[in-house]
Amino acid sequence: MKRCIIITAYNPHGFPSFIKQTEGDTVICADGGYHLAKEAGIRPDLIIGDFDSDPAGTCLAAAEAAEIGFNQLKV
């Protein structure tokens, strides 16, 4: 199965450089994680939330990934 990467706004140092987006990855941005993805040059497949840093967006993103069928997530 493809990999799902969920980017949240909870990393004060930006998007971790050790996570490399590869072909076939699905990227979901939760809330303010969209801004980190944009800075890292990553185009998300799905954006969830209202672009703040509320943890509810991360929960929604994980639930959506599970609904799609992912059983492994990188958050």
Secondary structure, DSSP 8 states (H G I E B T S, - for coil): ---EEEE-S--TT-S-TT----TT-EEEEETTHHHHHHHTT---SEEES-SS--HHHHHHHHHHHHHHT-S-EE-
